[in-house]
Amino acid sequence: FEQLQQKMLITGQGAGFDAPATQETILTYYETAKVSEGAAGQYKSLPSGIKTNPIPGSGYFLLYRGDRVLDPSGTNSPQSLTATYTGVINQGDIRIDLSYTNNTGPRDDEYNGFNLVGNPYPAVIDWAKITRSSTAQIDNMVSVIKPGGGMTTFSNGVTTNALPAGTVPPGNTSNTFYIQPGQGFYVRTRATGTFLTFSEVCKVVDQPTFNRWLNLPETPVLASGAPIMATSASQQEGSVHQVLRLNLQDSKNTDETAIIFQEGNKAVYGGADVTYFSGSSVSLSSVTSDGKNVAINFMPDLKDIPELKLWVNAAASGPVKLNFTDFKGAGEYQVFLKDAYLDKVVNVRVSPVYEFSIDKANASTFGSERFKLLLQAPVCTDASSISLKGKMASNGVELSFLVKGENNSSSFEIERSADGKTFGTIAQVLSKSQAEYFFVDQSPLKGMSYYRLKQKGNTGTWIYSNVFSLGLPEDLSLSVYPNPAVSEFRINFLPDRDLVMSVYNISGKKMKELSFKKQAELRGNISELSQGMYFIKLSDASSKQIVGWSKFYKN
């Protein structure tokens, strides 16, 4: 640690340290401590003072006090600096033994077995490729302290407080968590005699430079300037878990929690649940049925959990807001937020942002007794209330629906599915108090498409129509090249009649239309289109009959 002292202030008790301060600069973490011992028991001084040699694979706490040249007293706000380490680079296998103590005091079961370890290599590593001596006894869990406070947490394919969707390095999968060079992180073991093995295969060799992410707004970054990398909340995790996400926000920070409803999980604390660590100016967690605060909560199926407590807090009194950002984990259930302090219930699918205030002098305004999530199964009905039908038309699939008694309706959502089970909204129709409505799906799926209507009332309740299905022959598919295309695409098809080519965006809006004579080469200039996915429809110029469908991606 003497190398760090060349650049920054390293305070502490004993020879070699800079002037003692109210808090030591570098501390170690002791898993053996009980919760009742507090920070004094969990965080200890370096065993050999400033001359302590860091153990490869271990983690340490660093209180950064600033550049010793620019601020010798360490009394000002810390300045950015680049610290350089010299010496032999860690290579090959590195084993780090984990500690487990079965403390039995109040809340000890939530913290037993947590160890602070660290990335020993000058390279980004993939948590999924670190060898755990026992996958049954070492959790598939990582927690990293965020700059500014709070934690980025990963557990079994779910991540909280990570990067925004779309900023994850290529190749990152649903069970991956990237750890930066020199980064310390928490892991958890459930038994004695376990260990982690870091190896060369853990290194992420194909990761692009970080510089392209440094200008992202509100992106958590480490002292090195590199972002905390984890799976994208909406793009990678969907293949593993459907997650209900919400966060608590003040003027400076945001703290996120995630809830997963799945058959086989338990409502009590355990399994893949992750103990909540606070540390930010705002704190948010959900609460298990036995009263444990967790950052990531793996709960039983939705039908078995009618309500769920939330725990909220802040470092100071003031306005905050709850933001509900992802409802996929709630499926088609209605989600209500009950505020016991204000005696208020809000449908958060309708109003996903809930603003309120925390008064640190009034315990009723924070903690675990103010907020609950109420989960209610959707209300369904038969075709006597909403009747949906459809037919193939020249411009796609024409849907019509007849509605009876829509006085309490605000809008209708048209949903489509490829398998009749998982539906997604393709259009929204505002209520006009008329008996019959029409809509054309100009980009139907190849093969079978299933449609249904969801009626959304002013009170937030939902009513579903019957399911209507219609098949588009698979042999109408066309071959488009190049795909992706930049400025022009071609279709490998020689027309035997005059044709009309229509190009639609993913919202079904027609972006351009071209006409072609019999035997003409089918090609289209798309240089004016923005980047994204598009659909092509070929139809007979005279009869309007659909000849073929395809899609392409515009770079």
N, C-alpha and C positions, 0 to 999 in steps of 0.2 A: 504493500500500500504506500510505500515511500515514493513510488513513481507518481502516484496521483498528487502527492504533496508538492511536487515540482510545479504544478499548474494551479492547484486549488487549495483552499484552507482545509486542513484536517484537524479538527479540534478533538480533545479528549483528555482523559486523566492519565498521567504518567509521562515518562521521558519521551522526547521526540515529537510529541504533538504540538500543534499551535496552541495559543492561549486557551485554557479551558473555557467552555461555554456552557450554557444551560442545558444543551443537548449534545451528545457526542455525534461525530460525523458518521462513523461507521459502526454498525452493530451486527451481531449474528442472531439467528433465530433458534430458540430452544423448544423443540416439540414437546419435551417432558413437562413443561409448565402447565399448571392448572389455570382455568379461566379466572378463578378467584384471585390469582396472583397478579393479574393485570399485566400491563406493559412491562413493568419492572421484572417480572418473571420470564416473560416471553422473549425479550430482547436484551442481549448481554453484550458486554464490552469484548473487544478482540482479545483472545487468550494471551497473545504475546505483544500486545500494544501495536504501535505503528510498524513494527518489523514483522508482523504476522504475514506469512505467505498464504495467499488465497489458495484454497484447495480446488483443483479443477472439478467442475461439476457441482460445486456448492454455490449457494446464494448468499448475498450480503445486502444490508440496507445502507444506502448512501444518502446522507443529508447534504445536498449540494449547497454550499455557502457562497460560491462565486469565484471569480478570477482573483487569485492572490496578488497579482500585479496591479490590476485596476482598482481593487478594493481590499487593501491589506488588512483592514479591521473586520471585514465581513459584515458590516452593518447596513449596507445598501441592498437593493434588490439584486439577486444574482444575475451576472452577465453570461452570455453564451461563450463557450470556449471549446476548443478541440483538444482532448487529452490523448497523448500518444504513449502506448505501451511498447517496450522493447524486451526481447528475450526469445526463448524457444517457443515456437507455436505448438499448441496442443494438437496431437494427431493420434489416429488409431482409436482403439477402444478405451473408453474411460468409464469406470464403474463408480457409482455413488451409492453407498448404503443408506437405507431409509430407517428412520426411527419410529417406533410405535409405543406409546404408553397408554395403558387402559385406565385413565383417570376416571373417577366415578362421581365427582362433585357436580354441582349445578351447571348445566349447559356444557360440561366437558365432552359429552358424546358428540357434540356438534363440531368440536375442534381437535379431538384426538387424531393423531396420525398425519397432521399437516406438516410437510417438510418444505423448506425453502432451498431450491436447487438452482442451477444456472447453466446457460449455454456455454460450454467450455471452448468452443471453436470461434475463429474469426470469420464465421459464415452463418447465414440463416439456416436453421434446422427445422425439420418437419416433426412435430410431436408424434404423429402416427408411426414414424419409423424408429423412434426410440424404443429399445427393448425393455419391457417390464418383466421382471422375473416371474411374476404371477399376474395375469390379467384379471384373475378372480379377486386378488387381494389388493392390487393397486388400481385405483379408479382411473377411468379414461377421462380425466379432468385436469384442467390447467387454469390457474388464475394469475393474472399479471396486474401489477399496480399501474393505473393510468397516470400520466402526467396531469397534475392538477387535482388528483385525488380520485378515489373510486377504483373499481376493478373491471378489467376485461376478463370474462370468464367463459370457458369452453367445457362442455360436458356431452359426450356421446353424440356429437354431430350438431349440437346447438351452441351458439355463441351469443353473448350479450355484450353491449358497449364496444362493438368492433367497428370495422370500416363500413361506409355506406355501400349499398348494393352496386355491383359493377366495378369496384375498385380492387377486387381480389386478384392476385397474380394469376396468369394462365396456368392451368393444370391443377389448381387447388380444388380438392374434392370435399364432399360433405363431411368427412371425418378427419379433416386436416386443420392444424393450427400451426402457423409459422411463428418461430421464436427468433428474435434478432440476436446478433452477435453480442455477447456479454450481458444479455438480459437475464435477470433473476426471475423465477416464477415458482408458485406454489404447486405441489402435487400432494396427493393423499394416499396413504397406505392404510390397510385395515388389519395388519398383522405384523409381527416381528419377523426379522430375517429376510426382508425383501430388499430389492435394489433395482436401480435403473442402470442401463448400459448405453452410453452414447457411442456412436460409431460413425465411420465415414459415410455410410449409406444414409445417415440422417440429413446430410447437407443438401440444400436445395440449390442445385447447380445451374438450373435454367431460369432463375428468377431475374426479371429485368431490373434495371437501375431504379432506385427509389425516387430519383429526382422528379419523375413525372407525377408523383403523388404529393409532393411537398406543398403544392398550392391549393390542395383541397380544403374547403372550409370545414371547420369543426371536426377535423380528423385527428384522433388521438395520436400523438407522436412521442417518441422516446427522447431522452436527452441527446441521443446521437442524431436526431432529425429524421429517423426512420419510423414509418407508421407501424402500429401494432397490426399484425396481419392475422386474419381469421377467416372462417367461411362467411360468404355473403349471406346476409339474413334472408333474402328473398330468392336468390338464384341457386345457391348450392344446397341449402338445407331442405328444400322442398322434397327431394327424393328420399329423405330419411324421416323427417318429422314435420308435421304441420304445427306451427307455433302461434300462440296468442302472445302478442308483444305490446308492451306499453312502457312509457318512460315518464319520469318526473323531472321537470325542468324549472330552473330559475333563470336569472339574467346572465349567469356565468356558465353553469354546467347542466348536464343531463345524465340521469342514471336510469338504466334500462333493466327490466326484468322480463323473463320469458316463462311461459306456462305451456306444458305439453300434455294433452289429454289422450290417453292410450290404454286400451284394455290390457290388464295384467299389472299395471302400476298400482302402488298403494298410496292412500291419502296421507298416511303417517310419514314422518321423515325417514329417509333411507334410500337404498338403491342408487340411482344416478343423480338424486337431488344434490345441489351444491350449496353449502353453508354461505350465507351472505356476509360479506365484509364491507363495512362502511368506510368512509374516508373522504367523500366529496362534500360539497356544500349542500347537496340534496341527497336523500337516500330513499330508495324504493325497493321493496321485496314483496313476494307473496308469502303466505303463511300456511304451513302444513296443518293437517287436522289436529296434530298434537302440539301446535304452538311454536314451531321452529321457523325462523326467518330464512328464506332460501332465495338465491339469485336466479337459479334455474329450477323449476318445480315440475317434476314428472308425476302427474296425477292420473287417477283412473279415468275410464271412459266418461264422456260428458254426461251421459245419462245417470251416472252415479254421483255427480258433484253438482248439487243445485246451487251452492254458493261457495265463495272462496274469499278469505280475508286478505287485505293488503296492509302493508306496513309502510308508513310515510314519515319522513322527518326532514329537518333542515338545520343547518348550523345557526341560522338566525331567523328571526321573525320576518315575514314579508310575503308578497304574492308569489305563487308557484302555479304550475298547471300540469295536469295529467294528460298525456297524449297517447291515444290508442292508435298504433301504427300498422298492426297486422292482425287480421281476424281469421286467418286461415285455420288456426288451431281450434277455433270455435265452430268450424263447419258452418251449418245453417242455423245454429242456435242463436237466439236473441241474447244479447249481452247488455246488462244494465249495471250501472254504478250506483250503489246506495251510499249516501252521505248521512251518517247517523247524527253528526253534529248539527247540520242544517236541516235534518229531516227531509231529505230530498232524494228522488230516484230519477236517473237520467238514462235514456237509451243511447249508449255510446256508439252504436252503429250509425245512428242519425246525427249525433253530436259527439265526434271523437275527441274533442278537446274540452277539458273541464278545468276551469280556472277557480282557484280558491286561495285562502291565506292560511299561513301557519303562524300561530302566536305562541312563542316559547314560554310565555307565562301562563298559558292555558293548555294543560295536558290533553284536553278533549279535542284539540285541533290537530294533533299528530299521534303517531303510534299505530297500534293494530286494531283499535276499537272504532275508528272513524269510518273506514271504507270497507265495503264488501262488493265483490262481483256477484251478480245474480245471473244464473244461466238457465234459460228456458228454451225448451224444444219448440221448433217452428210449428205454427198452426197450419194444418193442411185441410183441403176440402176436395170435393170431386167436381166433375164437369158441370154439375148443376149450377155452380156459381161462376166458373170461368171455363169456357170451352175454346180449345185451340185446334185449328186444322191448317192444312197447307197443301201446296201442289208445286210441281216443277213448272217454272215459267221461263220465258225467253231470257230474262235478266237474272235468273237465280231461283231460289226457293221462296215462293210467295206464301207468307203466313197471314192468317186472319184469326182474330179472336173475339169472341162474344162475351161481354161482361154483364152480369146482373147485379144490381145493387152496389154501385161503386161510390156511394155518397161519401164514404170515409177514406177513399183512396187518394193518394197524392201522385203516384206514378206506378208504372209497370216496368218490369225488367224481363227482357227476352233472354233465355238461357239456352245454351247448346252443349251437346255432349257427343263424344265419339263412341262411348260405350254404354250410354244410358244410366251411368252411375255418377260420374263426376261431371258436374255442370259448371259452365262459366258464362258470365254475362256478355252478350254481344251487342246489346242495344238497350236504351232506356226510352220509354215512351211516357210523356207526361199525360196525366188524366185530363180529358176534355169533356167528361160527363156525357159521352156518347156511347151507344150500345155496341158498335162494332169498330174494330181497329184493324189496320193493315200494316205489314212490314215485309220488306224483301231482303232476304239474306243473299247478297250479291256475290259472296265468296263461300259457298257451302263446302263442307268437307268432302273429300273423296270417299267413296263407299257410303256407309250409313251415317246419317246425322239424326240426333234426337233433340227435340225442342220441347221446352215447357215455358210457362209464363209464371212470373212471381209478382203478385199484387202486393204493393207496399202501402199500408194504411197510414193515416196521419198520426196514429198512436204508436207506430213502429212495428205493428204486427204484420206477419206475412201470410199469404194464402197462395197455394200452388195450383196450377191447372193440371189437366191430364197431360201425359207425355205423347207427343206426336213424332213419328219417325218417317224418314224418307231416304231412299238410297240413290246416290249418284254413281253410275257405273264406273268401275275402276279403269276401264279401257279408254276413258275420256282424258286420261292424264297425258300431258305433253312433255317433251324433253326440251329444256331451256339451257342454253349455254352462251357465254361462260356464266357460271353461277357460283359465287357472287359475280355481279357485273359492275362495271365502273361507268361507262358512258353509253354502251349499246349491248343489247342481247339479241340472240337469234333463236328461232324455234325450228327444231328438226322435224318439219312437217311440210309436205307439198300439197297445197290445197287443190281440190278438184272442182271448186266453185268459188265465187266471190265471197270474201269473209270480212268480218269486222272484229278487230282486236281491241279489247277494253282492259285497262290497267287500273287496279284498285289498291288503295293502301289498306293497312290492317283494320281500319275502322269502317271499311266498306265504301269509302268515298272514291268516286271515279276520278282518276288523276289525268288520264288521257285516253283518246280513242283514235285508232288508225284503220284505214280501209285498204284491202288487198284484192287484186284481181286473181282470177284462176291461174294456177301455176306460178304465182309470184313468190319470191323469196320473203319469208316472214322475218322481219327484223324491226327493232324499235330503238329509237334514240331516247335515252333516259338521263342524259347529262343534267337536266334541270331538276330532277327529283332529288329529294333529300335522302340521307342514309336510312335504311330500314328494309323491312319485309314488304313485298308487294305480290298481288295475285293477278294472273292473266286469264281472261276468258275469251275464247274464240267462238263466234257465232255466225251462222249463215246470214249473209247480207239481205236475203229476201225473206226467208221463213222465220228468222230470228232464233232458230233452233240452236242449242248449245252444241258445239263441235268438240270442244276440249277445254280443260282447265290446267293451270300450273301455277307455280310460284317461284320467285327468285328473290335474292337479297342484293340490294344496291349498296355498294361501298362508297 
